[in-house]
Amino acid sequence: MKRKIVSIITAAVMGLGATACGVEGYNVADSSVSSDNGSSNDANVLASANDENSDAAFPITIQHGLGETVIENKPENIVAISWGNPDVPLALGIVPAGISEANFGPRDENGLLPWTAQAYEELGATPNVFKDTDGWDYEAISDCNPDVILAAYSGLSQEEYDRLSEIAPVVAYPEIPWTTTWQEETINDAKALGLEEEGRALVEQTQQLINDSLSNYPDLEGKKVAFFWLSEDDLGTFYIYTNNDPRAAFLGDLGFVTPDSVTALIENPDDFSITVSAENADLLTDVDIIITYGTDTLVTAMKADGRFDNIPAVQNGAFVLLDSNDNLAAASTPTVLSIPYCIEDYLEALNEAAQKTK
């Protein structure tokens, strides 16, 4: 399902009567964005709200896992790096001065995932993308003259954070690398822009969309789902993501239950994954559905292995298999833009797996 991204933006922001400002002279009011039925211009709605109430009280102080960031004035030039952070200003109607390319999933010629590319198209803007998958392009970031660098979901090291902070104030992850939820990412990045209320409205509207979509899939209620990582070339050891990882945390947003057997294997509450020996796979007797990256050959290998036979999901073939070149593989680590773009497809795949459970 490919929803018009601006529709969810408008619904959230109109409830507040506020929205975001333009960047580098680009104001969302200048873009020609129409709704699906070709009626009112969503961008103009956003811009008119912006005129009424877009200024938060600055300076703003944000505490995070690498220290404290103070943003003295409302940012105009915004850089968003790492996974998902570019989607937040775009969802707020702001075109960043520069962003990181996506490092996984079906990317276009600019290195953008479909929902990010769609947002640029709807805002009538051309992306400035850093090819930084092999390391941060500090020079390109600096050339954007950013007032703030958004990285609320990231794995920044202290050294990287310190170097980026020499360019502009940096919003890092709240506590632990790579454990920021899509809600935290949206709110923290929005707060840095002086738009915390708008960020919270986006989260609320997106959660409502999730709930509305779930109402069409009653068979999913109460299912115990786990997100695995396995290699069919070596099944001796595999990994299960904990609720610290946004992929697994998102399953909770969808109303799924973490299997007790998975919870029992977690030794460090800060870990975002656990390592499991295949010899202990027989402990996972309450996993109804497995989500994992791979193809049907992985399922065949697990069934032939024998050590996974006690897992109900394996017995019933209740898998959601994510192709690394497909939208759902990328959207499994959710953002405020990927959720409305992919939620129906994700729930349909989960529902198909649920039909195989007993």
Secondary structure, DSSP 8 states (H G I E B T S, - for coil): ----HHHHHHHHHHTTT-----BTTB-GGGS--B-TTS-SBHHHHHHHHHHHS----SSEEEEETTEEEEE-S--SSEEE-SSSTTHHHHHTT---SEEE--SSSS--TTS--HHHHHHHHHTT----EE--TTS--HHHHHHT--SEEE-SSS---HHHHHHHHTTS-EE--SSSTT---HHHHHHHHHHHTT-HHHHHHHHHHHHHHHHHHHTT-GGGTT-BEEEEE--TT-TTEEEEE-TTSHHHHHHHHTT-B--HHHHHT---TT-SEEEEEGGGGGG-TT--EEEEE--HHHHHHHHHHSTTTT-HHHHHT-EEEE-TTSHHHHHTS--TTHHHHHHHHHHHHHHHHHTT--
